[in-house]
Amino acid sequence: MAGLDRALADLYVQRLARLTPDARPQWGKMNVPQLLGHLRIVVLYTMGQGPEMPFKGNFVTRNVFRHLILMRMVAIPKNVPLPKPKGMKEMPQPPEGTVEQLREVLGQYLDRYEQRQLKPQMHPYFGTLSPGEWNKFHVSHFTHHLKQFGV
């Protein structure tokens, strides 16, 4: 399965730009600015930025769901909580973001990916992913949230 590229990133940004700030998700509690911030910090995480997440997966998430989700044979389940970053007592509130901030970080990510300069952190449920696997993860992750908001 193909991963994230510039054309697909542009399409995702165009679809997200159609959302109004008061759009309601079909599941979950995030609002649109929190969604945009969440997507941005996940992309930054795959560029090695942000606090490290502890591994909370198991044999099944690492060896079964990982492959099914990366191959898009199974969708990411709804309402999967992110684990608390290492060293934090409480889960921080989802940051708010904008379409422009997301567009900018996607450009930075794709530049580094194309130049083979990514040093991603470990996925909290799937374990160590290669840059190519993270690239496929982004497609599944964006698709999950686009469905969540009906775009």
C-alpha positions as CSV (number, residue, x, y, z in Angstrom):
1,M,0.0,0.0,0.0
2,A,1.2,3.5,-0.8
3,G,2.0,6.0,1.9
4,L,1.6,9.7,2.2
5,D,2.8,11.8,-0.6
6,R,2.4,15.5,-1.5
7,A,-0.7,15.0,-3.6
8,L,-2.5,13.1,-0.9
9,A,-1.3,15.5,1.8
10,D,-2.8,18.4,-0.3
11,L,-6.0,16.5,-0.6
12,Y,-6.2,15.9,3.1
13,V,-5.6,19.6,3.8
14,Q,-8.2,20.7,1.3
15,R,-10.8,18.4,2.9
16,L,-9.9,19.5,6.4
17,A,-10.1,23.2,5.3
18,R,-13.8,22.6,4.6
19,L,-14.5,22.0,8.2
20,T,-16.0,24.9,10.2
21,P,-14.7,25.4,13.7
22,D,-18.0,24.3,15.2
23,A,-18.3,21.0,13.2
24,R,-19.1,18.1,15.4
25,P,-17.4,14.7,15.2
26,Q,-19.4,11.5,14.6
27,W,-17.6,10.0,17.6
28,G,-15.1,11.3,20.2
29,K,-14.8,14.6,22.0
30,M,-12.3,16.6,19.9
31,N,-13.3,19.8,18.2
32,V,-11.9,20.9,14.8
33,P,-9.0,23.0,16.3
34,Q,-8.1,20.1,18.6
35,L,-8.2,17.7,15.6
36,L,-5.9,19.9,13.6
37,G,-3.5,20.2,16.5
38,H,-3.6,16.4,17.1
39,L,-2.8,15.6,13.5
40,R,0.0,18.1,13.6
41,I,1.6,16.7,16.8
42,V,1.4,13.1,15.5
43,V,3.3,14.2,12.3
44,L,5.8,16.1,14.5
45,Y,6.2,12.9,16.6
46,T,7.2,11.0,13.5
47,M,9.9,13.6,12.9
48,G,11.3,12.8,16.4
49,Q,9.8,15.9,18.0
50,G,7.6,15.9,21.2
51,P,7.6,13.8,24.3
52,E,8.3,10.1,24.0
53,M,5.2,7.9,24.4
54,P,5.6,4.7,26.4
55,F,4.8,1.4,24.7
56,K,1.3,0.2,25.7
57,G,0.9,-2.4,23.0
58,N,1.2,-6.2,23.2
59,F,1.9,-9.1,20.9
60,V,-1.4,-8.7,19.0
61,T,-1.1,-4.9,18.4
62,R,2.5,-5.2,17.4
63,N,2.2,-8.3,15.1
64,V,-1.4,-8.4,13.9
65,F,-3.2,-5.0,14.1
66,R,-0.1,-3.1,13.0
67,H,0.0,-4.9,9.7
68,L,-3.7,-4.9,9.1
69,I,-3.9,-1.1,9.8
70,L,-0.8,-0.2,7.8
71,M,-2.2,-2.2,4.8
72,R,-5.6,-0.5,5.4
73,M,-7.3,-3.9,5.7
74,V,-8.7,-2.7,9.0
75,A,-9.5,0.8,10.1
76,I,-8.1,2.3,13.2
77,P,-10.6,1.7,16.0
78,K,-12.6,4.6,17.4
79,N,-11.7,6.3,20.7
80,V,-8.3,4.6,21.2
81,P,-6.6,6.8,23.9
82,L,-3.1,8.0,23.5
83,P,-0.9,6.9,26.5
84,K,0.4,9.6,28.7
85,P,3.8,10.8,27.5
86,K,6.7,9.6,29.6
87,G,7.3,11.8,32.7
88,M,3.8,13.4,32.7
89,K,1.4,12.7,35.5
90,E,-1.7,13.7,33.5
91,M,-2.6,13.5,29.9
92,P,-2.3,17.0,28.4
93,Q,-5.3,18.5,26.6
94,P,-5.2,18.1,22.9
95,P,-3.4,21.2,21.5
96,E,-5.3,23.4,19.1
97,G,-4.1,24.0,15.6
98,T,-4.9,25.5,12.2
99,V,-5.0,24.2,8.7
100,E,-2.0,26.3,7.8
101,Q,0.0,24.9,10.7
102,L,-0.8,21.4,9.5
103,R,0.0,22.2,5.9
104,E,3.4,23.6,7.0
105,V,4.3,20.5,9.1
106,L,3.2,18.1,6.4
107,G,5.6,19.9,4.0
108,Q,8.4,19.6,6.5
109,Y,7.6,16.0,7.1
110,L,7.5,15.1,3.4
111,D,10.8,17.0,2.8
112,R,12.5,14.9,5.5
113,Y,10.8,11.7,4.3
114,E,11.9,12.2,0.7
115,Q,15.5,13.1,1.8
116,R,15.5,10.0,4.1
117,Q,16.1,12.2,7.1
118,L,13.4,10.9,9.5
119,K,14.3,9.5,12.9
120,P,10.8,8.7,14.2
121,Q,10.0,7.7,17.8
122,M,8.3,4.4,18.7
123,H,4.6,4.0,18.0
124,P,2.8,3.5,21.4
125,Y,0.9,0.5,20.2
126,F,2.8,-0.9,17.2
127,G,6.3,-0.6,18.5
128,T,9.2,0.4,16.3
129,L,8.1,1.5,12.8
130,S,10.3,2.3,9.8
131,P,9.9,5.7,8.2
132,G,8.0,3.9,5.4
133,E,5.6,2.3,7.9
134,W,5.0,5.6,9.6
135,N,4.3,7.0,6.2
136,K,1.6,4.4,5.7
137,F,0.3,5.0,9.2
138,H,-0.3,8.6,8.4
139,V,-2.7,7.6,5.6
140,S,-4.6,5.3,8.0
141,H,-4.6,8.0,10.7
142,F,-5.8,10.9,8.5
143,T,-8.5,8.6,6.9
144,H,-9.7,7.7,10.4
145,H,-10.1,11.4,11.4
146,L,-11.5,12.5,8.1
147,K,-14.3,9.9,8.6
148,Q,-14.7,11.0,12.2
149,F,-15.6,14.5,10.9
150,G,-17.4,13.3,7.8
151,V,-15.1,14.9,5.2
